[in-house]
Amino acid sequence: MSPRRERAMVEPAEFRSYYGRPILKEPAWKQPDVPLYLFLGGAAGASATMAALADGTGRPGLARVGRLVASGGSIASVVALIHDLGKPTRFLHMLRVLKPTSPLSVGSWILSPFSGLAAVSAASDLTGKLPLIGRLAGAAAGVLGPAMCTYTAVLLADTATPSWHEAHGTLPVLFAGSAVTSGVGAALLAAPAGETGPAVRAGLVGAVAELVAEHHLETGLGLVSEPYRTGRAGKLLKAAKALTATGAALSLVARRNRAAGVLAGAAYLASGLCTRFGVYAAGVESTKDPKYVVIPQRERVNRREGR
C-alpha cells in the first residue's frame, strides 16, 4: 500500500518584508543614463577592435567608421556616466586609486584610457596628421575593446541585485555578443558595402552568442529568470531577440543591397538598446519582490546541506 499523503495544516508561506518594504533597495543609478552608458561603451569597444582589424587588412573605410564610433561612443558613455554621478569631479575621484577587487574601479581605468586612445585615433584619421601615432592609438584601443564590451556586465553581476548576480556567468556573454552586433550595425550603416564582409561574419557570431545568452537568462536561472520574461523587461528582451534575428538575416544580403544593409544596421543597433534597457529593467524588478531574494538563498543553503 502506498503511504497516505498528509494534508497541509497551514497555508503556504508568503514572502513578506517588514512593513511591506523590499528586502533590497532598488538600484540608485539613473535612467536612461546607465543603460545608455552600458550600450555606448559596448558598441565603442567592439568598434575599436573592428577598426584595428580593418586597418590591418586594408579596409580604410571600415576602419574609419570603427574609429569614429569608438571615439564618439566612448565619449558619450563618459558623459552619461558623469551625468549619473552628478559631478565631473566624482568621476575623477574614481581614478585616484586602482582597486583590482572592485569592478567599478577597474572599469573606470578601462574606460578612461580607452576614451583617450580612441579620440586620438579618430582625430588622426580625420585630420591626416600624426598617422603613426593615430594607428598606434587605434591598435591600443582595439586591445582594450573586449574589456570595454564586458566589464559593465561584471559590474552589474557584482551587485546584490538577484537577477544580475545570479547571471554572473551569462551577462558577459550577452553583453559581448550585443556589443559586437551593435558595432557591426554602425558599420553596416556607414561603411562602404564592399568592405563589410568580415563585419557581417562577426555580426552573425555575435548574434548567435546574444540569442543563446538571452535564452539562458530567460530559462536557466531558476526563479530569478522570471523578471527577464515578464513585464517591461520581458517585452524589451523579446524585441531585442526579434531585432537581432532580423539584423542577422538582412546582413546576409547587405553587400548586394544597400537598403538591406541599412535596415540590418538599424536593427542591430536597436537590439543593443533594447538589450541593455531590458537587462536593467529586469534587475530593478528583481529587487521589488522578497521571493527573488529569499528563495534562491534557501536553495543555496539546502544544496550546501545536501553536500
Disulfide bonds with the S-S distance in Angstrom:
none
